[in-house]
Amino acid sequence: MRCGKFQRGAGTDPAPKRCEKADLIYAAADLLTNFGLSWGDFWGVPLSTLAWSTGTSMTAAAALAGKRILVVEDESMIRVLLEGMLEELGYTMAAEAGELDEAMTLARQGEFDAAILDVNLHGEPITPVVDILVERGLPFVFSTGYDLRGVPEIYRAKPTLQKPFKIDALAQALAVVAKPGRA
């Protein structure tokens, strides 16, 4: 039974069914199918490759484990996927933003330990958010569906995740920014 806003649990249980991340992922895959697309057409990888796993990647990111992460991403489905990956790695998604103004406010006032930044929010570059994080001395990782040309030139040495990415790549990128002296 798929989760839904108004669906109830099985039998006479009046409590709403809890919506799991896997339900949301498969609901998105179903929606793409309705438009004649496959998950692979949309993301460039089969849905099965997005399965989250644990292992050595968790120890690679141990320096940030339990830390709070700001996620700035304009695609809500990617934010859902990132939240699941972060939880799997032992992080907490402290806040999320899909718009530049909201991201700038969170970058200035939010309480978090590191950030994952989509380089392009609805056609706007992420540079103003990056400048705030640099000023605050907070580490960050870029995320992009493009090549490095989307990353501001002065920050191209920063860890960059190429979409679509797997949990191991996320763990490695976060481990790099967790090193002492990195921001």
PyRosetta script that sets phi, psi and omega in degrees:
from pyrosetta import init, pose_from_sequence

init()
pose = pose_from_sequence("MRCGKFQRGAGTDPAPKRCEKADLIYAAADLLTNFGLSWGDFWGVPLSTLAWSTGTSMTAAAALAGKRILVVEDESMIRVLLEGMLEELGYTMAAEAGELDEAMTLARQGEFDAAILDVNLHGEPITPVVDILVERGLPFVFSTGYDLRGVPEIYRAKPTLQKPFKIDALAQALAVVAKPGRA")
pose.set_psi(1, 122.5)
pose.set_omega(1, 178.1)
pose.set_phi(2, -69.9)
pose.set_psi(2, 148.9)
pose.set_omega(2, 176.3)
pose.set_phi(3, -77.9)
pose.set_psi(3, 152.6)
pose.set_omega(3, 179.9)
pose.set_phi(4, -157.4)
pose.set_psi(4, 160.6)
pose.set_omega(4, -175.5)
pose.set_phi(5, -58.4)
pose.set_psi(5, -38.4)
pose.set_omega(5, -174.3)
pose.set_phi(6, -111.1)
pose.set_psi(6, 3.5)
pose.set_omega(6, 179.9)
pose.set_phi(7, -75.8)
pose.set_psi(7, 149.8)
pose.set_omega(7, 178.4)
pose.set_phi(8, -112.2)
pose.set_psi(8, 164.1)
pose.set_omega(8, 177.9)
pose.set_phi(9, -64.3)
pose.set_psi(9, 174.0)
pose.set_omega(9, -177.8)
pose.set_phi(10, -67.9)
pose.set_psi(10, 154.6)
pose.set_omega(10, 175.9)
pose.set_phi(11, 67.6)
pose.set_psi(11, -138.3)
pose.set_omega(11, -177.1)
pose.set_phi(12, -96.7)
pose.set_psi(12, 6.7)
pose.set_omega(12, -180.0)
pose.set_phi(13, -64.7)
pose.set_psi(13, 115.1)
pose.set_omega(13, -177.2)
pose.set_phi(14, -79.7)
pose.set_psi(14, -6.8)
pose.set_omega(14, -177.1)
pose.set_phi(15, -72.8)
pose.set_psi(15, 140.4)
pose.set_omega(15, 177.4)
pose.set_phi(16, -64.4)
pose.set_psi(16, 145.8)
pose.set_omega(16, 177.3)
pose.set_phi(17, -71.3)
pose.set_psi(17, 133.8)
pose.set_omega(17, 179.1)
pose.set_phi(18, -72.3)
pose.set_psi(18, 133.7)
pose.set_omega(18, -178.8)
pose.set_phi(19, -88.2)
pose.set_psi(19, 117.2)
pose.set_omega(19, -179.9)
pose.set_phi(20, -90.6)
pose.set_psi(20, 154.6)
pose.set_omega(20, 178.6)
pose.set_phi(21, -58.3)
pose.set_psi(21, -38.7)
pose.set_omega(21, 179.0)
pose.set_phi(22, -60.7)
pose.set_psi(22, -38.3)
pose.set_omega(22, 177.0)
pose.set_phi(23, -60.4)
pose.set_psi(23, -42.4)
pose.set_omega(23, 179.8)
pose.set_phi(24, -65.4)
pose.set_psi(24, -40.7)
pose.set_omega(24, 179.8)
pose.set_phi(25, -63.3)
pose.set_psi(25, -46.6)
pose.set_omega(25, -179.1)
pose.set_phi(26, -71.0)
pose.set_psi(26, -30.8)
pose.set_omega(26, 174.6)
pose.set_phi(27, -63.7)
pose.set_psi(27, -40.1)
pose.set_omega(27, 177.4)
pose.set_phi(28, -64.7)
pose.set_psi(28, -40.5)
pose.set_omega(28, 178.0)
pose.set_phi(29, -63.5)
pose.set_psi(29, -40.0)
pose.set_omega(29, 176.8)
pose.set_phi(30, -62.7)
pose.set_psi(30, -41.9)
pose.set_omega(30, 179.9)
pose.set_phi(31, -62.1)
pose.set_psi(31, -43.4)
pose.set_omega(31, 178.0)
pose.set_phi(32, -60.8)
pose.set_psi(32, -39.7)
pose.set_omega(32, 178.9)
pose.set_phi(33, -60.7)
pose.set_psi(33, -39.1)
pose.set_omega(33, 178.5)
pose.set_phi(34, -60.2)
pose.set_psi(34, -25.9)
pose.set_omega(34, 178.8)
pose.set_phi(35, -97.7)
pose.set_psi(35, 11.8)
pose.set_omega(35, 178.0)
pose.set_phi(36, 77.6)
pose.set_psi(36, 18.9)
pose.set_omega(36, 179.5)
pose.set_phi(37, -114.1)
pose.set_psi(37, 153.7)
pose.set_omega(37, 171.8)
pose.set_phi(38, -103.5)
pose.set_psi(38, 165.0)
pose.set_omega(38, 176.0)
pose.set_phi(39, -56.4)
pose.set_psi(39, -41.2)
pose.set_omega(39, 179.9)
pose.set_phi(40, -62.7)
pose.set_psi(40, -37.7)
pose.set_omega(40, 177.0)
pose.set_phi(41, -61.4)
pose.set_psi(41, -40.2)
pose.set_omega(41, -175.6)
pose.set_phi(42, -77.0)
pose.set_psi(42, -47.5)
pose.set_omega(42, -174.0)
pose.set_phi(43, -100.5)
pose.set_psi(43, -16.3)
pose.set_omega(43, -177.9)
pose.set_phi(44, 85.5)
pose.set_psi(44, 3.8)
pose.set_omega(44, 177.4)
pose.set_phi(45, -140.2)
pose.set_psi(45, 151.6)
pose.set_omega(45, 175.6)
pose.set_phi(46, -67.1)
pose.set_psi(46, 152.6)
pose.set_omega(46, -179.9)
pose.set_phi(47, -56.4)
pose.set_psi(47, -35.2)
pose.set_omega(47, -177.8)
pose.set_phi(48, -62.2)
pose.set_psi(48, -24.5)
pose.set_omega(48, -179.2)
pose.set_phi(49, -76.1)
pose.set_psi(49, -9.7)
pose.set_omega(49, 179.6)
pose.set_phi(50, -90.0)
pose.set_psi(50, 5.4)
pose.set_omega(50, 179.0)
pose.set_phi(51, -61.3)
pose.set_psi(51, 133.5)
pose.set_omega(51, -177.7)
pose.set_phi(52, -86.9)
pose.set_psi(52, 139.3)
pose.set_omega(52, -179.7)
pose.set_phi(53, -133.0)
pose.set_psi(53, 163.7)
pose.set_omega(53, 175.8)
pose.set_phi(54, -117.0)
pose.set_psi(54, 173.0)
pose.set_omega(54, 179.4)
pose.set_phi(55, 147.1)
pose.set_psi(55, -138.8)
pose.set_omega(55, -175.9)
pose.set_phi(56, -63.3)
pose.set_psi(56, -25.9)
pose.set_omega(56, -179.1)
pose.set_phi(57, -62.7)
pose.set_psi(57, -29.1)
pose.set_omega(57, 179.5)
pose.set_phi(58, -68.2)
pose.set_psi(58, -38.9)
pose.set_omega(58, 179.3)
pose.set_phi(59, -74.1)
pose.set_psi(59, -29.6)
pose.set_omega(59, 178.6)
pose.set_phi(60, -63.8)
pose.set_psi(60, -28.3)
pose.set_omega(60, -178.2)
pose.set_phi(61, -106.6)
pose.set_psi(61, 19.0)
pose.set_omega(61, -175.2)
pose.set_phi(62, -60.1)
pose.set_psi(62, -28.4)
pose.set_omega(62, -178.7)
pose.set_phi(63, -63.5)
pose.set_psi(63, -26.0)
pose.set_omega(63, 178.0)
pose.set_phi(64, -107.0)
pose.set_psi(64, -2.9)
pose.set_omega(64, -176.7)
pose.set_phi(65, -53.4)
pose.set_psi(65, 135.4)
pose.set_omega(65, -178.3)
pose.set_phi(66, 83.7)
pose.set_psi(66, -4.0)
pose.set_omega(66, -177.9)
pose.set_phi(67, -81.2)
pose.set_psi(67, 163.2)
pose.set_omega(67, -179.0)
pose.set_phi(68, -97.1)
pose.set_psi(68, 131.3)
pose.set_omega(68, -175.7)
pose.set_phi(69, -118.1)
pose.set_psi(69, 131.5)
pose.set_omega(69, 171.0)
pose.set_phi(70, -87.6)
pose.set_psi(70, 129.4)
pose.set_omega(70, 177.8)
pose.set_phi(71, -113.6)
pose.set_psi(71, 120.8)
pose.set_omega(71, 177.9)
pose.set_phi(72, -116.3)
pose.set_psi(72, 108.8)
pose.set_omega(72, -173.8)
pose.set_phi(73, -154.8)
pose.set_psi(73, 130.8)
pose.set_omega(73, -177.8)
pose.set_phi(74, -83.1)
pose.set_psi(74, -12.2)
pose.set_omega(74, 178.4)
pose.set_phi(75, -97.9)
pose.set_psi(75, 113.9)
pose.set_omega(75, -176.0)
pose.set_phi(76, -61.2)
pose.set_psi(76, -35.0)
pose.set_omega(76, -179.9)
pose.set_phi(77, -65.3)
pose.set_psi(77, -37.7)
pose.set_omega(77, 178.0)
pose.set_phi(78, -67.4)
pose.set_psi(78, -37.5)
pose.set_omega(78, 176.2)
pose.set_phi(79, -60.8)
pose.set_psi(79, -40.7)
pose.set_omega(79, 177.8)
pose.set_phi(80, -63.1)
pose.set_psi(80, -45.3)
pose.set_omega(80, 178.4)
pose.set_phi(81, -62.2)
pose.set_psi(81, -43.7)
pose.set_omega(81, 178.8)
pose.set_phi(82, -62.5)
pose.set_psi(82, -41.2)
pose.set_omega(82, 178.7)
pose.set_phi(83, -58.7)
pose.set_psi(83, -44.4)
pose.set_omega(83, 178.2)
pose.set_phi(84, -63.4)
pose.set_psi(84, -43.8)
pose.set_omega(84, 178.7)
pose.set_phi(85, -62.9)
pose.set_psi(85, -45.3)
pose.set_omega(85, 179.7)
pose.set_phi(86, -60.7)
pose.set_psi(86, -44.3)
pose.set_omega(86, 177.4)
pose.set_phi(87, -60.4)
pose.set_psi(87, -42.4)
pose.set_omega(87, 179.4)
pose.set_phi(88, -60.4)
pose.set_psi(88, -34.2)
pose.set_omega(88, -179.9)
pose.set_phi(89, -86.9)
pose.set_psi(89, -3.7)
pose.set_omega(89, 176.9)
pose.set_phi(90, 94.9)
pose.set_psi(90, 12.4)
pose.set_omega(90, 178.2)
pose.set_phi(91, -95.9)
pose.set_psi(91, 170.0)
pose.set_omega(91, 172.7)
pose.set_phi(92, -120.9)
pose.set_psi(92, 134.0)
pose.set_omega(92, 174.1)
pose.set_phi(93, -81.2)
pose.set_psi(93, 102.9)
pose.set_omega(93, -174.8)
pose.set_phi(94, -68.8)
pose.set_psi(94, -38.4)
pose.set_omega(94, -178.7)
pose.set_phi(95, -162.8)
pose.set_psi(95, 161.6)
pose.set_omega(95, 177.8)
pose.set_phi(96, -140.7)
pose.set_psi(96, 150.4)
pose.set_omega(96, 178.6)
pose.set_phi(97, -143.9)
pose.set_psi(97, 144.4)
pose.set_omega(97, 177.8)
pose.set_phi(98, -118.7)
pose.set_psi(98, -4.2)
pose.set_omega(98, -179.4)
pose.set_phi(99, -125.3)
pose.set_psi(99, 149.5)
pose.set_omega(99, -176.1)
pose.set_phi(100, -61.8)
pose.set_psi(100, -45.3)
pose.set_omega(100, -179.7)
pose.set_phi(101, -60.1)
pose.set_psi(101, -44.5)
pose.set_omega(101, 178.8)
pose.set_phi(102, -63.3)
pose.set_psi(102, -41.7)
pose.set_omega(102, 179.5)
pose.set_phi(103, -63.7)
pose.set_psi(103, -40.0)
pose.set_omega(103, 179.0)
pose.set_phi(104, -65.5)
pose.set_psi(104, -40.5)
pose.set_omega(104, 178.1)
pose.set_phi(105, -63.0)
pose.set_psi(105, -46.5)
pose.set_omega(105, 178.8)
pose.set_phi(106, -64.6)
pose.set_psi(106, -39.0)
pose.set_omega(106, 179.1)
pose.set_phi(107, -62.1)
pose.set_psi(107, -36.8)
pose.set_omega(107, 179.7)
pose.set_phi(108, -75.7)
pose.set_psi(108, -43.8)
pose.set_omega(108, -167.7)
pose.set_phi(109, -111.9)
pose.set_psi(109, -15.0)
pose.set_omega(109, -174.3)
pose.set_phi(110, -70.6)
pose.set_psi(110, 154.6)
pose.set_omega(110, 175.5)
pose.set_phi(111, -106.6)
pose.set_psi(111, 104.5)
pose.set_omega(111, -179.3)
pose.set_phi(112, -154.4)
pose.set_psi(112, 165.1)
pose.set_omega(112, -175.2)
pose.set_phi(113, -103.1)
pose.set_psi(113, -23.3)
pose.set_omega(113, 179.9)
pose.set_phi(114, -160.6)
pose.set_psi(114, 168.3)
pose.set_omega(114, -178.4)
pose.set_phi(115, -136.3)
pose.set_psi(115, 150.9)
pose.set_omega(115, 170.6)
pose.set_phi(116, -115.4)
pose.set_psi(116, 122.1)
pose.set_omega(116, -171.3)
pose.set_phi(117, -121.4)
pose.set_psi(117, 120.3)
pose.set_omega(117, 168.4)
pose.set_phi(118, -69.0)
pose.set_psi(118, 132.8)
pose.set_omega(118, -174.7)
pose.set_phi(119, -74.9)
pose.set_psi(119, -14.1)
pose.set_omega(119, -175.7)
pose.set_phi(120, -137.2)
pose.set_psi(120, 109.5)
pose.set_omega(120, 178.9)
pose.set_phi(121, -103.8)
pose.set_psi(121, 103.3)
pose.set_omega(121, -179.3)
pose.set_phi(122, 50.6)
pose.set_psi(122, 43.2)
pose.set_omega(122, 177.7)
pose.set_phi(123, 86.9)
pose.set_psi(123, -3.5)
pose.set_omega(123, 179.5)
pose.set_phi(124, -102.5)
pose.set_psi(124, 134.2)
pose.set_omega(124, 178.9)
pose.set_phi(125, -68.7)
pose.set_psi(125, 150.3)
pose.set_omega(125, -176.4)
pose.set_phi(126, -81.4)
pose.set_psi(126, -1.4)
pose.set_omega(126, -173.8)
pose.set_phi(127, -47.7)
pose.set_psi(127, -43.7)
pose.set_omega(127, -180.0)
pose.set_phi(128, -60.7)
pose.set_psi(128, -34.7)
pose.set_omega(128, 178.5)
pose.set_phi(129, -70.7)
pose.set_psi(129, -42.4)
pose.set_omega(129, 179.1)
pose.set_phi(130, -59.6)
pose.set_psi(130, -44.4)
pose.set_omega(130, -179.5)
pose.set_phi(131, -59.6)
pose.set_psi(131, -39.8)
pose.set_omega(131, 178.6)
pose.set_phi(132, -65.9)
pose.set_psi(132, -44.2)
pose.set_omega(132, -179.8)
pose.set_phi(133, -64.0)
pose.set_psi(133, -40.7)
pose.set_omega(133, 178.2)
pose.set_phi(134, -62.6)
pose.set_psi(134, -44.1)
pose.set_omega(134, 178.5)
pose.set_phi(135, -60.1)
pose.set_psi(135, -37.6)
pose.set_omega(135, 179.5)
pose.set_phi(136, -82.7)
pose.set_psi(136, -8.4)
pose.set_omega(136, 179.8)
pose.set_phi(137, 74.3)
pose.set_psi(137, 27.5)
pose.set_omega(137, -178.8)
pose.set_phi(138, -99.3)
pose.set_psi(138, 134.3)
pose.set_omega(138, -179.5)
pose.set_phi(139, -74.6)
pose.set_psi(139, 156.5)
pose.set_omega(139, -179.9)
pose.set_phi(140, -152.5)
pose.set_psi(140, 161.0)
pose.set_omega(140, 177.8)
pose.set_phi(141, -126.9)
pose.set_psi(141, 137.3)
pose.set_omega(141, 175.4)
pose.set_phi(142, -88.4)
pose.set_psi(142, 154.0)
pose.set_omega(142, 174.3)
pose.set_phi(143, -134.5)
pose.set_psi(143, 131.6)
pose.set_omega(143, -177.6)
pose.set_phi(144, -149.8)
pose.set_psi(144, 147.2)
pose.set_omega(144, 172.5)
pose.set_phi(145, -93.7)
pose.set_psi(145, -0.3)
pose.set_omega(145, 179.9)
pose.set_phi(146, -109.2)
pose.set_psi(146, -173.7)
pose.set_omega(146, 174.7)
pose.set_phi(147, -88.2)
pose.set_psi(147, -168.2)
pose.set_omega(147, -176.2)
pose.set_phi(148, -63.8)
pose.set_psi(148, -13.5)
pose.set_omega(148, 178.5)
pose.set_phi(149, -61.1)
pose.set_psi(149, -24.6)
pose.set_omega(149, 178.6)
pose.set_phi(150, -76.9)
pose.set_psi(150, -18.1)
pose.set_omega(150, -179.6)
pose.set_phi(151, -85.5)
pose.set_psi(151, 131.6)
pose.set_omega(151, 177.9)
pose.set_phi(152, -52.2)
pose.set_psi(152, 133.1)
pose.set_omega(152, -172.0)
pose.set_phi(153, -53.1)
pose.set_psi(153, -41.3)
pose.set_omega(153, -177.4)
pose.set_phi(154, -70.1)
pose.set_psi(154, -11.4)
pose.set_omega(154, -178.9)
pose.set_phi(155, -113.5)
pose.set_psi(155, 14.4)
pose.set_omega(155, -175.9)
pose.set_phi(156, -68.0)
pose.set_psi(156, -12.6)
pose.set_omega(156, 176.2)
pose.set_phi(157, -81.9)
pose.set_psi(157, -11.2)
pose.set_omega(157, 179.5)
pose.set_phi(158, -71.7)
pose.set_psi(158, 152.9)
pose.set_omega(158, 177.4)
pose.set_phi(159, -59.1)
pose.set_psi(159, 135.3)
pose.set_omega(159, -179.6)
pose.set_phi(160, -132.0)
pose.set_psi(160, 125.9)
pose.set_omega(160, 176.4)
pose.set_phi(161, -92.1)
pose.set_psi(161, 128.9)
pose.set_omega(161, 178.1)
pose.set_phi(162, -93.6)
pose.set_psi(162, 118.2)
pose.set_omega(162, -179.8)
pose.set_phi(163, -73.1)
pose.set_psi(163, 142.9)
pose.set_omega(163, -8.3)
pose.set_phi(164, -78.4)
pose.set_psi(164, 146.7)
pose.set_omega(164, -179.7)
pose.set_phi(165, -124.2)
pose.set_psi(165, 160.8)
pose.set_omega(165, 179.6)
pose.set_phi(166, -101.3)
pose.set_psi(166, 168.7)
pose.set_omega(166, -177.5)
pose.set_phi(167, -60.1)
pose.set_psi(167, -35.5)
pose.set_omega(167, 180.0)
pose.set_phi(168, -63.7)
pose.set_psi(168, -40.0)
pose.set_omega(168, 177.9)
pose.set_phi(169, -65.4)
pose.set_psi(169, -39.6)
pose.set_omega(169, 177.6)
pose.set_phi(170, -62.9)
pose.set_psi(170, -45.5)
pose.set_omega(170, 179.8)
pose.set_phi(171, -60.6)
pose.set_psi(171, -42.2)
pose.set_omega(171, -179.8)
pose.set_phi(172, -65.8)
pose.set_psi(172, -42.4)
pose.set_omega(172, 179.9)
pose.set_phi(173, -64.0)
pose.set_psi(173, -42.6)
pose.set_omega(173, 178.7)
pose.set_phi(174, -67.3)
pose.set_psi(174, -34.2)
pose.set_omega(174, 177.4)
pose.set_phi(175, -64.1)
pose.set_psi(175, -36.3)
pose.set_omega(175, 179.3)
pose.set_phi(176, -64.6)
pose.set_psi(176, -44.8)
pose.set_omega(176, -178.2)
pose.set_phi(177, -75.9)
pose.set_psi(177, -13.3)
pose.set_omega(177, 179.3)
pose.set_phi(178, -81.0)
pose.set_psi(178, -13.0)
pose.set_omega(178, -178.2)
pose.set_phi(179, -63.4)
pose.set_psi(179, 142.6)
pose.set_omega(179, 177.8)
pose.set_phi(180, -56.4)
pose.set_psi(180, 139.5)
pose.set_omega(180, 178.1)
pose.set_phi(181, 86.3)
pose.set_psi(181, -1.9)
pose.set_omega(181, 179.6)
pose.set_phi(182, -99.3)
pose.set_psi(182, 138.5)
pose.set_omega(182, 174.0)
pose.set_phi(183, -149.4)
pose.dump_pdb("model.pdb")
